[in-house]
């Protein structure tokens, strides 16, 4: 399965995210099984990439279910003291 970038993932719907999560979790289980049985992995860094992609998908799923707008950047209100004025 392909590893996705954030801008690609943002185009997915919630159902698509769920399907991709299932596929990536299955792939991760297979990779861990190969590693634990002593077999040589074709790409050992793949485990890390799959885990990161799962985290990105879970974050996006949470954002979509809670209607969080990531593009809206609010600056926190800063209190300024009036020393000497």
PDB file of N, CA, C and O in Angstrom, chain B, residues numbered from 101:
ATOM      1  N   UNK B 101       0.837  -1.170   0.000  1.00  0.00           N
ATOM      2  CA  UNK B 101       0.000   0.000   0.000  1.00  0.00           C
ATOM      3  C   UNK B 101       0.888   1.242   0.000  1.00  0.00           C
ATOM      4  O   UNK B 101       1.980   1.239   0.568  1.00  0.00           O
ATOM      5  N   UNK B 102       0.419   2.265  -0.624  1.00  0.00           N
ATOM      6  CA  UNK B 102       1.180   3.498  -0.731  1.00  0.00           C
ATOM      7  C   UNK B 102       1.125   4.298   0.564  1.00  0.00           C
ATOM      8  O   UNK B 102       0.160   4.216   1.325  1.00  0.00           O
ATOM      9  N   UNK B 103       2.166   5.063   0.792  1.00  0.00           N
ATOM     10  CA  UNK B 103       2.211   5.984   1.918  1.00  0.00           C
ATOM     11  C   UNK B 103       1.745   7.331   1.390  1.00  0.00           C
ATOM     12  O   UNK B 103       2.197   7.783   0.338  1.00  0.00           O
ATOM     13  N   UNK B 104       0.844   7.968   2.119  1.00  0.00           N
ATOM     14  CA  UNK B 104       0.240   9.205   1.647  1.00  0.00           C
ATOM     15  C   UNK B 104       0.806  10.410   2.366  1.00  0.00           C
ATOM     16  O   UNK B 104       1.242  10.327   3.514  1.00  0.00           O
ATOM     17  N   UNK B 105       0.788  11.529   1.666  1.00  0.00           N
ATOM     18  CA  UNK B 105       1.185  12.795   2.260  1.00  0.00           C
ATOM     19  C   UNK B 105      -0.063  13.481   2.796  1.00  0.00           C
ATOM     20  O   UNK B 105      -1.185  13.116   2.447  1.00  0.00           O
ATOM     21  N   UNK B 106       0.149  14.487   3.656  1.00  0.00           N
ATOM     22  CA  UNK B 106      -0.988  15.149   4.289  1.00  0.00           C
ATOM     23  C   UNK B 106      -1.965  15.753   3.292  1.00  0.00           C
ATOM     24  O   UNK B 106      -3.179  15.637   3.465  1.00  0.00           O
ATOM     25  N   UNK B 107      -1.449  16.394   2.252  1.00  0.00           N
ATOM     26  CA  UNK B 107      -2.366  17.030   1.304  1.00  0.00           C
ATOM     27  C   UNK B 107      -3.180  15.995   0.527  1.00  0.00           C
ATOM     28  O   UNK B 107      -4.300  16.291   0.110  1.00  0.00           O
ATOM     29  N   UNK B 108      -2.648  14.802   0.324  1.00  0.00           N
ATOM     30  CA  UNK B 108      -3.404  13.725  -0.323  1.00  0.00           C
ATOM     31  C   UNK B 108      -4.463  13.178   0.626  1.00  0.00           C
ATOM     32  O   UNK B 108      -5.588  12.891   0.218  1.00  0.00           O
ATOM     33  N   UNK B 109      -4.093  13.039   1.887  1.00  0.00           N
ATOM     34  CA  UNK B 109      -5.002  12.464   2.886  1.00  0.00           C
ATOM     35  C   UNK B 109      -6.184  13.385   3.126  1.00  0.00           C
ATOM     36  O   UNK B 109      -7.296  12.904   3.343  1.00  0.00           O
ATOM     37  N   UNK B 110      -5.979  14.687   3.095  1.00  0.00           N
ATOM     38  CA  UNK B 110      -7.046  15.659   3.383  1.00  0.00           C
ATOM     39  C   UNK B 110      -8.203  15.545   2.391  1.00  0.00           C
ATOM     40  O   UNK B 110      -9.308  16.001   2.686  1.00  0.00           O
ATOM     41  N   UNK B 111      -7.974  14.955   1.239  1.00  0.00           N
ATOM     42  CA  UNK B 111      -9.024  14.799   0.240  1.00  0.00           C
ATOM     43  C   UNK B 111      -9.908  13.582   0.509  1.00  0.00           C
ATOM     44  O   UNK B 111     -10.960  13.444  -0.116  1.00  0.00           O
ATOM     45  N   UNK B 112      -9.514  12.710   1.411  1.00  0.00           N
ATOM     46  CA  UNK B 112     -10.277  11.503   1.714  1.00  0.00           C
ATOM     47  C   UNK B 112     -11.501  11.836   2.557  1.00  0.00           C
ATOM     48  O   UNK B 112     -11.487  12.776   3.353  1.00  0.00           O
ATOM     49  N   UNK B 113     -12.549  11.058   2.374  1.00  0.00           N
ATOM     50  CA  UNK B 113     -13.714  11.145   3.247  1.00  0.00           C
ATOM     51  C   UNK B 113     -13.490  10.255   4.461  1.00  0.00           C
ATOM     52  O   UNK B 113     -12.504   9.522   4.528  1.00  0.00           O
ATOM     53  N   UNK B 114     -14.404  10.320   5.415  1.00  0.00           N
ATOM     54  CA  UNK B 114     -14.243   9.538   6.646  1.00  0.00           C
ATOM     55  C   UNK B 114     -14.272   8.039   6.354  1.00  0.00           C
ATOM     56  O   UNK B 114     -13.518   7.276   6.957  1.00  0.00           O
ATOM     57  N   UNK B 115     -15.146   7.611   5.425  1.00  0.00           N
ATOM     58  CA  UNK B 115     -15.210   6.184   5.070  1.00  0.00           C
ATOM     59  C   UNK B 115     -13.907   5.713   4.436  1.00  0.00           C
ATOM     60  O   UNK B 115     -13.406   4.631   4.745  1.00  0.00           O
ATOM     61  N   UNK B 116     -13.371   6.533   3.553  1.00  0.00           N
ATOM     62  CA  UNK B 116     -12.100   6.194   2.890  1.00  0.00           C
ATOM     63  C   UNK B 116     -10.968   6.117   3.905  1.00  0.00           C
ATOM     64  O   UNK B 116     -10.107   5.241   3.812  1.00  0.00           O
ATOM     65  N   UNK B 117     -10.966   7.024   4.867  1.00  0.00           N
ATOM     66  CA  UNK B 117      -9.939   7.009   5.916  1.00  0.00           C
ATOM     67  C   UNK B 117     -10.023   5.695   6.696  1.00  0.00           C
ATOM     68  O   UNK B 117      -9.000   5.084   7.007  1.00  0.00           O
ATOM     69  N   UNK B 118     -11.238   5.270   7.007  1.00  0.00           N
ATOM     70  CA  UNK B 118     -11.424   4.005   7.731  1.00  0.00           C
ATOM     71  C   UNK B 118     -10.883   2.822   6.966  1.00  0.00           C
ATOM     72  O   UNK B 118     -10.229   1.950   7.537  1.00  0.00           O
ATOM     73  N   UNK B 119     -11.157   2.789   5.666  1.00  0.00           N
ATOM     74  CA  UNK B 119     -10.655   1.676   4.839  1.00  0.00           C
ATOM     75  C   UNK B 119      -9.131   1.687   4.780  1.00  0.00           C
ATOM     76  O   UNK B 119      -8.491   0.640   4.880  1.00  0.00           O
ATOM     77  N   UNK B 120      -8.558   2.874   4.617  1.00  0.00           N
ATOM     78  CA  UNK B 120      -7.091   2.973   4.559  1.00  0.00           C
ATOM     79  C   UNK B 120      -6.458   2.568   5.887  1.00  0.00           C
ATOM     80  O   UNK B 120      -5.407   1.929   5.910  1.00  0.00           O
ATOM     81  N   UNK B 121      -7.104   2.942   6.993  1.00  0.00           N
ATOM     82  CA  UNK B 121      -6.585   2.549   8.309  1.00  0.00           C
ATOM     83  C   UNK B 121      -6.581   1.033   8.472  1.00  0.00           C
ATOM     84  O   UNK B 121      -5.617   0.458   8.977  1.00  0.00           O
ATOM     85  N   UNK B 122      -7.660   0.393   8.044  1.00  0.00           N
ATOM     86  CA  UNK B 122      -7.717  -1.070   8.125  1.00  0.00           C
ATOM     87  C   UNK B 122      -6.576  -1.703   7.327  1.00  0.00           C
ATOM     88  O   UNK B 122      -5.890  -2.602   7.815  1.00  0.00           O
ATOM     89  N   UNK B 123      -6.383  -1.228   6.103  1.00  0.00           N
ATOM     90  CA  UNK B 123      -5.329  -1.782   5.247  1.00  0.00           C
ATOM     91  C   UNK B 123      -3.942  -1.574   5.859  1.00  0.00           C
ATOM     92  O   UNK B 123      -3.113  -2.485   5.861  1.00  0.00           O
ATOM     93  N   UNK B 124      -3.699  -0.368   6.378  1.00  0.00           N
ATOM     94  CA  UNK B 124      -2.384  -0.083   6.967  1.00  0.00           C
ATOM     95  C   UNK B 124      -2.152  -0.881   8.245  1.00  0.00           C
ATOM     96  O   UNK B 124      -1.033  -1.327   8.502  1.00  0.00           O
ATOM     97  N   UNK B 125      -3.199  -1.066   9.050  1.00  0.00           N
ATOM     98  CA  UNK B 125      -3.046  -1.877  10.267  1.00  0.00           C
ATOM     99  C   UNK B 125      -2.726  -3.332   9.923  1.00  0.00           C
ATOM    100  O   UNK B 125      -1.908  -3.967  10.589  1.00  0.00           O
ATOM    101  N   UNK B 126      -3.373  -3.855   8.885  1.00  0.00           N
ATOM    102  CA  UNK B 126      -3.056  -5.221   8.437  1.00  0.00           C
ATOM    103  C   UNK B 126      -1.614  -5.312   7.959  1.00  0.00           C
ATOM    104  O   UNK B 126      -0.902  -6.263   8.280  1.00  0.00           O
ATOM    105  N   UNK B 127      -1.190  -4.314   7.189  1.00  0.00           N
ATOM    106  CA  UNK B 127       0.192  -4.307   6.689  1.00  0.00           C
ATOM    107  C   UNK B 127       1.182  -4.229   7.845  1.00  0.00           C
ATOM    108  O   UNK B 127       2.216  -4.896   7.823  1.00  0.00           O
ATOM    109  N   UNK B 128       0.872  -3.420   8.853  1.00  0.00           N
ATOM    110  CA  UNK B 128       1.757  -3.285  10.005  1.00  0.00           C
ATOM    111  C   UNK B 128       1.866  -4.601  10.768  1.00  0.00           C
ATOM    112  O   UNK B 128       2.951  -4.973  11.216  1.00  0.00           O
ATOM    113  N   UNK B 129       0.756  -5.299  10.915  1.00  0.00           N
ATOM    114  CA  UNK B 129       0.777  -6.602  11.596  1.00  0.00           C
ATOM    115  C   UNK B 129       1.657  -7.581  10.828  1.00  0.00           C
ATOM    116  O   UNK B 129       2.441  -8.317  11.429  1.00  0.00           O
ATOM    117  N   UNK B 130       1.532  -7.592   9.511  1.00  0.00           N
ATOM    118  CA  UNK B 130       2.341  -8.494   8.678  1.00  0.00           C
ATOM    119  C   UNK B 130       3.822  -8.150   8.807  1.00  0.00           C
ATOM    120  O   UNK B 130       4.662  -9.041   8.929  1.00  0.00           O
ATOM    121  N   UNK B 131       4.141  -6.844   8.778  1.00  0.00           N
ATOM    122  CA  UNK B 131       5.543  -6.429   8.899  1.00  0.00           C
ATOM    123  C   UNK B 131       6.121  -6.821  10.259  1.00  0.00           C
ATOM    124  O   UNK B 131       7.255  -7.293  10.341  1.00  0.00           O
ATOM    125  N   UNK B 132       5.341  -6.624  11.325  1.00  0.00           N
ATOM    126  CA  UNK B 132       5.820  -7.008  12.655  1.00  0.00           C
ATOM    127  C   UNK B 132       5.998  -8.523  12.754  1.00  0.00           C
ATOM    128  O   UNK B 132       6.936  -8.997  13.395  1.00  0.00           O
ATOM    129  N   UNK B 133       5.103  -9.281  12.124  1.00  0.00           N
ATOM    130  CA  UNK B 133       5.210 -10.743  12.154  1.00  0.00           C
ATOM    131  C   UNK B 133       6.478 -11.202  11.432  1.00  0.00           C
ATOM    132  O   UNK B 133       7.190 -12.082  11.916  1.00  0.00           O
ATOM    133  N   UNK B 134       6.753 -10.604  10.281  1.00  0.00           N
ATOM    134  CA  UNK B 134       7.971 -10.963   9.541  1.00  0.00           C
ATOM    135  C   UNK B 134       9.217 -10.634  10.352  1.00  0.00           C
ATOM    136  O   UNK B 134      10.180 -11.400  10.379  1.00  0.00           O
ATOM    137  N   UNK B 135       9.181  -9.484  11.010  1.00  0.00           N
ATOM    138  CA  UNK B 135      10.335  -9.060  11.799  1.00  0.00           C
ATOM    139  C   UNK B 135      10.548  -9.981  12.999  1.00  0.00           C
ATOM    140  O   UNK B 135      11.681 -10.347  13.314  1.00  0.00           O
ATOM    141  N   UNK B 136       9.455 -10.352  13.665  1.00  0.00           N
ATOM    142  CA  UNK B 136       9.582 -11.153  14.882  1.00  0.00           C
ATOM    143  C   UNK B 136       9.970 -12.604  14.595  1.00  0.00           C
ATOM    144  O   UNK B 136      10.547 -13.268  15.456  1.00  0.00           O
ATOM    145  N   UNK B 137       9.661 -13.103  13.398  1.00  0.00           N
ATOM    146  CA  UNK B 137      10.026 -14.482  13.069  1.00  0.00           C
ATOM    147  C   UNK B 137      11.466 -14.588  12.577  1.00  0.00           C
ATOM    148  O   UNK B 137      11.949 -15.679  12.276  1.00  0.00           O
ATOM    149  N   UNK B 138      12.137 -13.461  12.499  1.00  0.00           N
ATOM    150  CA  UNK B 138      13.537 -13.486  12.108  1.00  0.00           C
ATOM    151  C   UNK B 138      13.763 -13.347  10.624  1.00  0.00           C
ATOM    152  O   UNK B 138      14.898 -13.422  10.152  1.00  0.00           O
ATOM    153  N   UNK B 139      12.694 -13.146   9.888  1.00  0.00           N
ATOM    154  CA  UNK B 139      12.834 -12.970   8.453  1.00  0.00           C
ATOM    155  C   UNK B 139      13.377 -11.589   8.125  1.00  0.00           C
ATOM    156  O   UNK B 139      13.165 -10.631   8.869  1.00  0.00           O
ATOM    157  N   UNK B 140      14.063 -11.503   7.032  1.00  0.00           N
ATOM    158  CA  UNK B 140      14.621 -10.215   6.621  1.00  0.00           C
ATOM    159  C   UNK B 140      13.545  -9.409   5.907  1.00  0.00           C
ATOM    160  O   UNK B 140      12.916  -9.878   4.958  1.00  0.00           O
ATOM    161  N   UNK B 141      13.354  -8.204   6.378  1.00  0.00           N
ATOM    162  CA  UNK B 141      12.388  -7.320   5.741  1.00  0.00           C
ATOM    163  C   UNK B 141      13.016  -6.699   4.507  1.00  0.00           C
ATOM    164  O   UNK B 141      14.208  -6.392   4.492  1.00  0.00           O
ATOM    165  N   UNK B 142      12.204  -6.516   3.469  1.00  0.00           N
ATOM    166  CA  UNK B 142      12.700  -5.879   2.253  1.00  0.00           C
ATOM    167  C   UNK B 142      13.077  -4.428   2.531  1.00  0.00           C
ATOM    168  O   UNK B 142      14.087  -3.925   2.037  1.00  0.00           O
ATOM    169  N   UNK B 143      12.240  -3.764   3.337  1.00  0.00           N
ATOM    170  CA  UNK B 143      12.476  -2.366   3.667  1.00  0.00           C
ATOM    171  C   UNK B 143      12.170  -2.168   5.157  1.00  0.00           C
ATOM    172  O   UNK B 143      11.011  -1.953   5.513  1.00  0.00           O
ATOM    173  N   UNK B 144      13.167  -2.233   6.024  1.00  0.00           N
ATOM    174  CA  UNK B 144      12.925  -2.111   7.458  1.00  0.00           C
ATOM    175  C   UNK B 144      12.325  -0.769   7.866  1.00  0.00           C
ATOM    176  O   UNK B 144      11.632  -0.685   8.880  1.00  0.00           O
ATOM    177  N   UNK B 145      12.581   0.272   7.096  1.00  0.00           N
ATOM    178  CA  UNK B 145      12.023   1.584   7.401  1.00  0.00           C
ATOM    179  C   UNK B 145      10.537   1.687   7.112  1.00  0.00           C
ATOM    180  O   UNK B 145       9.889   2.665   7.486  1.00  0.00           O
ATOM    181  N   UNK B 146      10.009   0.689   6.455  1.00  0.00           N
ATOM    182  CA  UNK B 146       8.578   0.681   6.096  1.00  0.00           C
ATOM    183  C   UNK B 146       7.696   0.680   7.337  1.00  0.00           C
ATOM    184  O   UNK B 146       6.618   1.275   7.332  1.00  0.00           O
ATOM    185  N   UNK B 147       8.144   0.015   8.403  1.00  0.00           N
ATOM    186  CA  UNK B 147       7.358  -0.033   9.637  1.00  0.00           C
ATOM    187  C   UNK B 147       7.134   1.382  10.152  1.00  0.00           C
ATOM    188  O   UNK B 147       6.015   1.743  10.518  1.00  0.00           O
ATOM    189  N   UNK B 148       8.181   2.171  10.180  1.00  0.00           N
ATOM    190  CA  UNK B 148       8.084   3.548  10.666  1.00  0.00           C
ATOM    191  C   UNK B 148       7.159   4.380   9.776  1.00  0.00           C
ATOM    192  O   UNK B 148       6.351   5.157  10.285  1.00  0.00           O
ATOM    193  N   UNK B 149       7.266   4.225   8.466  1.00  0.00           N
ATOM    194  CA  UNK B 149       6.418   4.972   7.549  1.00  0.00           C
ATOM    195  C   UNK B 149       4.945   4.609   7.705  1.00  0.00           C
ATOM    196  O   UNK B 149       4.073   5.478   7.663  1.00  0.00           O
ATOM    197  N   UNK B 150       4.680   3.326   7.884  1.00  0.00           N
ATOM    198  CA  UNK B 150       3.296   2.889   8.058  1.00  0.00           C
ATOM    199  C   UNK B 150       2.723   3.453   9.355  1.00  0.00           C
ATOM    200  O   UNK B 150       1.580   3.910   9.383  1.00  0.00           O
ATOM    201  N   UNK B 151       3.511   3.422  10.427  1.00  0.00           N
ATOM    202  CA  UNK B 151       3.036   3.958  11.706  1.00  0.00           C
ATOM    203  C   UNK B 151       2.758   5.455  11.618  1.00  0.00           C
ATOM    204  O   UNK B 151       1.767   5.933  12.171  1.00  0.00           O
ATOM    205  N   UNK B 152       3.614   6.192  10.936  1.00  0.00           N
ATOM    206  CA  UNK B 152       3.408   7.631  10.779  1.00  0.00           C
ATOM    207  C   UNK B 152       2.158   7.922   9.954  1.00  0.00           C
ATOM    208  O   UNK B 152       1.401   8.842  10.267  1.00  0.00           O
ATOM    209  N   UNK B 153       1.946   7.143   8.910  1.00  0.00           N
ATOM    210  CA  UNK B 153       0.767   7.338   8.076  1.00  0.00           C
ATOM    211  C   UNK B 153      -0.506   7.025   8.855  1.00  0.00           C
ATOM    212  O   UNK B 153      -1.511   7.720   8.700  1.00  0.00           O
ATOM    213  N   UNK B 154      -0.475   5.988   9.688  1.00  0.00           N
ATOM    214  CA  UNK B 154      -1.623   5.672  10.532  1.00  0.00           C
ATOM    215  C   UNK B 154      -1.923   6.842  11.460  1.00  0.00           C
ATOM    216  O   UNK B 154      -3.086   7.200  11.650  1.00  0.00           O
ATOM    217  N   UNK B 155      -0.890   7.437  12.037  1.00  0.00           N
ATOM    218  CA  UNK B 155      -1.078   8.583  12.932  1.00  0.00           C
ATOM    219  C   UNK B 155      -1.687   9.771  12.181  1.00  0.00           C
ATOM    220  O   UNK B 155      -2.567  10.450  12.709  1.00  0.00           O
ATOM    221  N   UNK B 156      -1.226  10.023  10.956  1.00  0.00           N
ATOM    222  CA  UNK B 156      -1.781  11.116  10.161  1.00  0.00           C
ATOM    223  C   UNK B 156      -3.259  10.878   9.874  1.00  0.00           C
ATOM    224  O   UNK B 156      -4.075  11.794   9.973  1.00  0.00           O
ATOM    225  N   UNK B 157      -3.596   9.632   9.516  1.00  0.00           N
ATOM    226  CA  UNK B 157      -4.988   9.311   9.215  1.00  0.00           C
ATOM    227  C   UNK B 157      -5.877   9.457  10.448  1.00  0.00           C
ATOM    228  O   UNK B 157      -6.988   9.979  10.359  1.00  0.00           O
ATOM    229  N   UNK B 158      -5.385   8.994  11.601  1.00  0.00           N
ATOM    230  CA  UNK B 158      -6.173   9.115  12.826  1.00  0.00           C
ATOM    231  C   UNK B 158      -6.374  10.573  13.211  1.00  0.00           C
ATOM    232  O   UNK B 158      -7.452  10.949  13.670  1.00  0.00           O
ATOM    233  N   UNK B 159      -5.355  11.390  13.030  1.00  0.00           N
ATOM    234  CA  UNK B 159      -5.468  12.818  13.329  1.00  0.00           C
ATOM    235  C   UNK B 159      -6.509  13.467  12.422  1.00  0.00           C
ATOM    236  O   UNK B 159      -7.354  14.233  12.885  1.00  0.00           O
ATOM    237  N   UNK B 160      -6.444  13.158  11.149  1.00  0.00           N
ATOM    238  CA  UNK B 160      -7.398  13.734  10.205  1.00  0.00           C
ATOM    239  C   UNK B 160      -8.815  13.259  10.499  1.00  0.00           C
ATOM    240  O   UNK B 160      -9.766  14.033  10.399  1.00  0.00           O
ATOM    241  N   UNK B 161      -8.954  12.001  10.856  1.00  0.00           N
ATOM    242  CA  UNK B 161     -10.283  11.469  11.186  1.00  0.00           C
ATOM    243  C   UNK B 161     -10.871  12.212  12.380  1.00  0.00           C
ATOM    244  O   UNK B 161     -12.059  12.534  12.386  1.00  0.00           O
ATOM    245  N   UNK B 162     -10.047  12.485  13.388  1.00  0.00           N
ATOM    246  CA  UNK B 162     -10.502  13.234  14.557  1.00  0.00           C
ATOM    247  C   UNK B 162     -10.892  14.649  14.167  1.00  0.00           C
ATOM    248  O   UNK B 162     -11.915  15.160  14.620  1.00  0.00           O
ATOM    249  N   UNK B 163     -10.084  15.284  13.330  1.00  0.00           N
ATOM    250  CA  UNK B 163     -10.389  16.645  12.881  1.00  0.00           C
ATOM    251  C   UNK B 163     -11.712  16.692  12.130  1.00  0.00           C
ATOM    252  O   UNK B 163     -12.516  17.603  12.333  1.00  0.00           O
ATOM    253  N   UNK B 164     -11.936  15.717  11.266  1.00  0.00           N
ATOM    254  CA  UNK B 164     -13.167  15.717  10.474  1.00  0.00           C
ATOM    255  C   UNK B 164     -14.387  15.409  11.329  1.00  0.00           C
ATOM    256  O   UNK B 164     -15.450  15.989  11.108  1.00  0.00           O
ATOM    257  N   UNK B 165     -14.260  14.516  12.292  1.00  0.00           N
ATOM    258  CA  UNK B 165     -15.423  14.187  13.121  1.00  0.00           C
ATOM    259  C   UNK B 165     -15.748  15.313  14.099  1.00  0.00           C
ATOM    260  O   UNK B 165     -16.904  15.459  14.497  1.00  0.00           O
ATOM    261  N   UNK B 166     -14.770  16.101  14.491  1.00  0.00           N
ATOM    262  CA  UNK B 166     -15.004  17.210  15.419  1.00  0.00           C
ATOM    263  C   UNK B 166     -15.135  18.548  14.709  1.00  0.00           C
ATOM    264  O   UNK B 166     -15.223  19.589  15.361  1.00  0.00           O
ATOM    265  N   UNK B 167     -15.150  18.533  13.378  1.00  0.00           N
ATOM    266  CA  UNK B 167     -15.278  19.744  12.561  1.00  0.00           C
ATOM    267  C   UNK B 167     -14.245  20.806  12.935  1.00  0.00           C
ATOM    268  O   UNK B 167     -14.585  21.975  13.120  1.00  0.00           O
ATOM    269  N   UNK B 168     -13.002  20.399  13.043  1.00  0.00           N
ATOM    270  CA  UNK B 168     -11.920  21.316  13.357  1.00  0.00           C
ATOM    271  C   UNK B 168     -11.359  21.847  12.043  1.00  0.00           C
ATOM    272  O   UNK B 168     -11.023  21.073  11.147  1.00  0.00           O
ATOM    273  N   UNK B 169     -11.260  23.174  11.931  1.00  0.00           N
ATOM    274  CA  UNK B 169     -10.702  23.792  10.729  1.00  0.00           C
ATOM    275  C   UNK B 169      -9.214  24.035  10.954  1.00  0.00           C
ATOM    276  O   UNK B 169      -8.831  24.905  11.736  1.00  0.00           O
ATOM    277  N   UNK B 170      -8.389  23.270  10.271  1.00  0.00           N
ATOM    278  CA  UNK B 170      -6.945  23.356  10.457  1.00  0.00           C
ATOM    279  C   UNK B 170      -6.390  24.625   9.824  1.00  0.00           C
ATOM    280  O   UNK B 170      -5.402  25.176  10.309  1.00  0.00           O
ATOM    281  N   UNK B 171      -7.004  25.088   8.765  1.00  0.00           N
ATOM    282  CA  UNK B 171      -6.495  26.259   8.057  1.00  0.00           C
ATOM    283  C   UNK B 171      -6.747  27.557   8.819  1.00  0.00           C
ATOM    284  O   UNK B 171      -6.081  28.561   8.569  1.00  0.00           O
ATOM    285  N   UNK B 172      -7.699  27.541   9.739  1.00  0.00           N
ATOM    286  CA  UNK B 172      -8.001  28.736  10.509  1.00  0.00           C
ATOM    287  C   UNK B 172      -6.995  28.842  11.648  1.00  0.00           C
ATOM    288  O   UNK B 172      -6.972  28.012  12.557  1.00  0.00           O
ATOM    289  N   UNK B 173      -6.174  29.868  11.581  1.00  0.00           N
ATOM    290  CA  UNK B 173      -5.136  30.027  12.586  1.00  0.00           C
ATOM    291  C   UNK B 173      -5.483  31.229  13.458  1.00  0.00           C
ATOM    292  O   UNK B 173      -5.471  32.373  13.003  1.00  0.00           O
ATOM    293  N   UNK B 174      -5.784  30.949  14.695  1.00  0.00           N
ATOM    294  CA  UNK B 174      -6.094  32.011  15.634  1.00  0.00           C
ATOM    295  C   UNK B 174      -4.888  32.259  16.514  1.00  0.00           C
ATOM    296  O   UNK B 174      -4.263  31.325  17.017  1.00  0.00           O
ATOM    297  N   UNK B 175      -4.575  33.511  16.690  1.00  0.00           N
ATOM    298  CA  UNK B 175      -3.470  33.847  17.566  1.00  0.00           C
ATOM    299  C   UNK B 175      -4.022  34.041  18.970  1.00  0.00           C
ATOM    300  O   UNK B 175      -5.072  34.657  19.146  1.00  0.00           O
ATOM    301  N   UNK B 176      -3.330  33.526  19.954  1.00  0.00           N
ATOM    302  CA  UNK B 176      -3.809  33.726  21.313  1.00  0.00           C
ATOM    303  C   UNK B 176      -3.703  35.195  21.716  1.00  0.00           C
ATOM    304  O   UNK B 176      -2.800  35.918  21.296  1.00  0.00           O
ATOM    305  N   UNK B 177      -4.648  35.601  22.538  1.00  0.00           N
ATOM    306  CA  UNK B 177      -4.644  36.981  22.990  1.00  0.00           C
ATOM    307  C   UNK B 177      -3.505  37.199  23.952  1.00  0.00           C
ATOM    308  O   UNK B 177      -3.336  36.434  24.902  1.00  0.00           O
ATOM    309  N   UNK B 178      -2.718  38.236  23.717  1.00  0.00           N
ATOM    310  CA  UNK B 178      -1.553  38.508  24.533  1.00  0.00           C
ATOM    311  C   UNK B 178      -1.852  39.689  25.444  1.00  0.00           C
ATOM    312  O   UNK B 178      -2.260  40.753  24.977  1.00  0.00           O
ATOM    313  N   UNK B 179      -1.651  39.505  26.727  1.00  0.00           N
ATOM    314  CA  UNK B 179      -1.843  40.605  27.680  1.00  0.00           C
ATOM    315  C   UNK B 179      -0.531  41.347  27.814  1.00  0.00           C
ATOM    316  O   UNK B 179       0.518  40.748  28.052  1.00  0.00           O
ATOM    317  N   UNK B 180      -0.598  42.610  27.663  1.00  0.00           N
ATOM    318  CA  UNK B 180       0.603  43.437  27.778  1.00  0.00           C
ATOM    319  C   UNK B 180       0.494  44.268  29.051  1.00  0.00           C
ATOM    320  O   UNK B 180      -0.530  44.886  29.342  1.00  0.00           O
ATOM    321  N   UNK B 181       1.571  44.253  29.777  1.00  0.00           N
ATOM    322  CA  UNK B 181       1.566  45.057  30.987  1.00  0.00           C
ATOM    323  C   UNK B 181       2.012  46.474  30.633  1.00  0.00           C
ATOM    324  O   UNK B 181       2.775  46.678  29.689  1.00  0.00           O
ATOM    325  N   UNK B 182       1.535  47.437  31.392  1.00  0.00           N
ATOM    326  CA  UNK B 182       1.891  48.816  31.103  1.00  0.00           C
ATOM    327  C   UNK B 182       2.895  49.293  32.145  1.00  0.00           C
ATOM    328  O   UNK B 182       2.583  50.113  33.010  1.00  0.00           O
ATOM    329  N   UNK B 183       4.099  48.761  32.039  1.00  0.00           N
ATOM    330  CA  UNK B 183       5.150  49.145  32.966  1.00  0.00           C
ATOM    331  C   UNK B 183       5.702  50.504  32.582  1.00  0.00           C
ATOM    332  O   UNK B 183       6.101  50.715  31.437  1.00  0.00           O
ATOM    333  N   UNK B 184       5.727  51.404  33.510  1.00  0.00           N
ATOM    334  CA  UNK B 184       6.334  52.703  33.287  1.00  0.00           C
ATOM    335  C   UNK B 184       5.476  53.663  32.481  1.00  0.00           C
ATOM    336  O   UNK B 184       5.915  54.786  32.234  1.00  0.00           O
ATOM    337  N   UNK B 185       4.302  53.292  32.069  1.00  0.00           N
ATOM    338  CA  UNK B 185       3.489  54.218  31.287  1.00  0.00           C
ATOM    339  C   UNK B 185       2.428  54.863  32.128  1.00  0.00           C
ATOM    340  O   UNK B 185       1.650  55.675  31.626  1.00  0.00           O
TER     341      UNK B 185
END
